[in-house]
Amino acid sequence: MYFYPLGDDALLINFEQKINREINQEVAKLTSYLRKKKVDGIRYYIPAYCSLTVGYDPVKWNFTDLTERIRRFSDKTYRESLEYNSRFWKIPVCYDPQYALDLPALASEKNVSEEQIVTWHLSCKYQVYMLGFLPGFVYLGDLPETLHCQRKKQPRMKVPAQSVALAGAQTGIYPSSAPGGWQIIGKTPLSIFNPENEEPFLFQMGDQVLFYQVDNTDFLEIATLDLVNLKKLFLSYES
């Protein structure tokens, strides 16, 4: 790990500079551990693909002392003893034409059927690498190589909320309506961001996600569920 100061009230911890499940899980483990320690004077944690930003009160901490404290937390003993249980979600997606705005063009580009695109998308368990871009936007990896694709040359001015999309080697979910250039192939009935909730984001970094297909009737029924029932139906834990 490499530590860098970000002004006088934050530091950046860099792991290896690449998108990798194992590295991302190390970031998630360290973030989870530090949050559980509830270190006095820490204001926030921002985990990303292969880094963690830690904001702190400069009256209580300086860069050198906090770096040393975090290094002690992340030594060999910590790595061997830390228990980390990731959350596992089964997420419904409807691939009907009204939601799958780019599915026909993507299938044509790859010279396969639309059903084959859906089959490939459903074939993997994905990892939540990070949340960002928009509040609650979920970056998930890794797509099967057969589904790797470019962003749209002309981004949409408004992508519908809860759209499931592809770009590069990743799939993602739009938490709210916003401009965007990812390829839209479906929509989930789950609301993944609600600022009124105690926990506004449905997903956390490190979560595991498996998509499954639903028709529009099931889509509309699931869309009426509240957060408690969503978690009962779609969330479990794995070590």
C-alpha positions, 0 to 999 in steps of 0.5 A: 500500500502507498499513502499520499496526503490530500491537503491537510485533512485527507489521505489516499491509500493506493493498492496496485493500480489495476482493476482486479477482484482480489485487490478490490476485496482488499480495499473493501476489507480494510474499509470495513475494518476501519469503519468497525474500529470507529477511530476518533477523528475520522470523518469519512471513507471513500473506497474505489477500485484500488484505493481508499480515501480517508478524511480526518479532522486535522486537529486530531490527526496529521498525515504521518500519525494516521498513516502509521495507525492504518499501517498497523491495522493492515499488518500481517496479523490483521490480514490473517485474522480479519473476517469479512462476509460479503453480501450477495444479491439476486437482482431481477432485470427485465430485458423487454424492448421498452427497457432494452434501448440498445439491445437490438443494436448491440446484438447486431454489432456482435452478430448474435441474437438478443437472447444470446446477449441476455444469456451472456449477461446472466451467466456471471456473478458480478462484484460491486467495484465501487459506487460513483459518477452519480450518487449510487451508480453501481460499477460491476465487473467483470463482464464476459469478454463476449459482452465487452463493448464501447460506450455510445458515440452519442450519449443520451441526454436522459437515461431512465433510472434503474437502467442496466447498462454495459460499457467496456468490461463492466455492467452498471445500474443507473440510480436516477435519470441522468445523461449517460453513454453506456449501452442500455440492455434492460432495467431492474425494478429495484430502486437502488438509491433513496436519499430519504432512507437511513442507508440511501444506497442499496449496494455496498462496495464488495457486494456480489450480484447475480442477475436473473430475468423477469417479465414485465408483469413480475417487474411491476409487482416487484417495483411496489416492494419496500426496502425491508421486503426487498432485502428479505427477498433478494439479499443473503450473506456469504463468507 
